[in-house]
Amino acid sequence: MIGIALTPLPYLREAASTLHPRALAALGDAVYTLWVKQHLLAQALSEHQDASGKTLHTQSAKWLNAAAQAQRLEQLMVDTAFLLTEAELDWVRRGRNIPLPKHKQTQAAVHHAATGFEVLLGWWWLTDSERLAEALGVMIEVDKPLN
């Protein structure tokens, strides 16, 4: 099973539905960053490739940028074997509706989608670790950056 060793604090789990989407996006970003770096490091070690910090950073940047995250969200939304529930789609919508800082408005649609993706991951991390693991499993099937 694909997972993350850390677990949310119980009072955060209880307060999940009251958290601002920005807070969930921050958690989702951290969870996804940890998962991507863990995946890339394990892959490099298993293939006897360079596992240095610089290489890990360079490779993970291809997964963690806004365009790649927006594509991952799209991948989850069109996967007929992995249907998002209405509640999950609502968290994506809430994330997409967060106002952007001015410096990110040139590619607003991409940044809005990436934020929706991060909110969804943060929501899952707090409320449904099995669903999070399932989603990460869908993403790992592609096993490469999308951009």
C-alpha positions as CSV (number, residue, x, y, z in Angstrom):
1,M,0.0,0.0,0.0
2,I,1.2,3.4,-0.8
3,G,1.1,5.6,2.2
4,I,2.7,8.2,4.4
5,A,4.0,7.3,7.8
6,L,2.8,10.4,9.5
7,T,-0.8,10.8,10.7
8,P,-2.8,13.9,11.4
9,L,-3.3,15.1,14.9
10,P,-6.7,14.0,16.3
11,Y,-8.0,17.5,16.8
12,L,-7.1,18.5,13.2
13,R,-9.0,15.4,12.0
14,E,-12.0,16.5,14.0
15,A,-11.8,20.0,12.7
16,A,-11.2,19.1,9.1
17,S,-14.6,20.3,7.8
18,T,-14.2,23.7,9.5
19,L,-10.7,24.4,8.1
20,H,-10.2,27.1,5.5
21,P,-9.4,25.7,2.1
22,R,-6.0,27.6,2.2
23,A,-5.1,25.5,5.3
24,L,-6.1,22.3,3.6
25,A,-4.1,23.3,0.5
26,A,-1.0,23.9,2.7
27,L,-1.4,20.4,4.2
28,G,-2.1,18.9,0.8
29,D,1.0,20.5,-0.6
30,A,3.1,19.1,2.2
31,V,1.6,15.6,1.9
32,Y,2.1,15.5,-1.9
33,T,5.6,16.9,-1.7
34,L,6.6,14.2,0.9
35,W,5.0,11.5,-1.2
36,V,6.6,12.6,-4.5
37,K,10.1,12.8,-2.9
38,Q,9.7,9.5,-1.1
39,H,8.5,7.9,-4.4
40,L,11.4,9.3,-6.4
41,L,14.0,8.4,-3.8
42,A,12.7,4.8,-3.6
43,Q,12.7,4.6,-7.4
44,A,16.3,5.9,-7.7
45,L,17.5,3.5,-5.0
46,S,15.8,0.5,-6.5
47,E,17.2,1.3,-10.0
48,H,20.7,2.2,-8.6
49,Q,20.5,5.7,-9.8
50,D,21.7,9.0,-8.4
51,A,19.7,9.7,-5.2
52,S,21.4,13.0,-4.2
53,G,19.4,15.9,-2.9
54,K,20.1,18.0,-6.0
55,T,18.8,15.2,-8.3
56,L,15.8,14.6,-6.0
57,H,15.0,18.3,-6.1
58,T,15.3,18.6,-9.8
59,Q,13.1,15.5,-10.5
60,S,10.5,16.4,-7.9
61,A,10.1,19.9,-9.4
62,K,8.7,18.3,-12.5
63,W,5.9,16.7,-10.4
64,L,5.3,19.5,-7.9
65,N,4.8,22.5,-10.2
66,A,1.3,23.9,-10.7
67,A,0.8,22.6,-14.2
68,A,1.7,19.1,-13.2
69,Q,-0.6,19.2,-10.2
70,A,-3.4,20.5,-12.4
71,Q,-2.8,17.6,-14.7
72,R,-2.9,15.1,-11.8
73,L,-6.3,16.5,-10.7
74,E,-7.5,16.1,-14.3
75,Q,-6.2,12.5,-14.3
76,L,-8.2,11.8,-11.1
77,M,-11.3,13.5,-12.5
78,V,-11.4,11.5,-15.8
79,D,-10.4,8.1,-14.4
80,T,-13.6,6.1,-14.6
81,A,-12.3,3.6,-12.1
82,F,-11.7,6.3,-9.6
83,L,-14.8,8.5,-9.3
84,L,-14.7,11.5,-7.2
85,T,-17.6,11.9,-4.8
86,E,-19.8,15.0,-4.7
87,A,-18.1,16.0,-1.4
88,E,-14.6,15.6,-2.9
89,L,-15.7,17.6,-5.9
90,D,-16.9,20.3,-3.5
91,W,-13.5,20.5,-1.8
92,V,-11.9,20.8,-5.3
93,R,-14.3,23.6,-6.1
94,R,-13.5,25.4,-2.8
95,G,-9.8,25.2,-3.6
96,R,-10.3,26.4,-7.2
97,N,-12.2,29.4,-5.8
98,I,-9.4,30.7,-3.5
99,P,-8.3,34.1,-4.8
100,L,-4.8,34.1,-6.3
101,P,-1.9,36.5,-5.5
102,K,-1.3,38.9,-8.4
103,H,2.0,37.2,-9.5
104,K,0.1,33.9,-10.2
105,Q,-2.7,35.4,-12.2
106,T,-1.1,35.0,-15.6
107,Q,-2.0,31.3,-15.6
108,A,-4.9,31.5,-13.3
109,A,-6.8,28.4,-14.4
110,V,-3.7,26.2,-13.9
111,H,-3.0,27.7,-10.4
112,H,-6.7,27.4,-9.4
113,A,-6.7,23.7,-10.5
114,A,-3.5,23.0,-8.6
115,T,-4.9,24.6,-5.5
116,G,-8.0,22.4,-5.8
117,F,-5.8,19.4,-6.1
118,E,-3.9,20.4,-2.9
119,V,-7.1,21.1,-1.0
120,L,-8.4,17.6,-2.0
121,L,-5.1,15.9,-0.8
122,G,-5.2,17.8,2.4
123,W,-8.8,16.9,3.0
124,W,-8.1,13.2,2.3
125,W,-5.0,13.3,4.6
126,L,-7.2,14.5,7.5
127,T,-10.3,12.5,6.8
128,D,-9.7,9.4,4.7
129,S,-6.1,8.0,4.5
130,E,-7.3,5.0,2.5
131,R,-8.8,7.2,-0.2
132,L,-5.6,9.3,-0.3
133,A,-3.6,6.1,-0.7
134,E,-5.9,5.0,-3.5
135,A,-5.5,8.4,-5.3
136,L,-1.7,8.2,-5.0
137,G,-1.9,4.7,-6.4
138,V,-3.8,6.0,-9.5
139,M,-1.1,8.7,-9.9
140,I,1.8,6.2,-9.5
141,E,0.4,4.1,-12.3
142,V,1.6,6.7,-14.7
143,D,4.9,6.7,-12.8
144,K,6.4,9.8,-14.5
145,P,5.9,13.6,-14.4
146,L,3.1,14.8,-16.6
147,N,4.8,17.8,-18.1
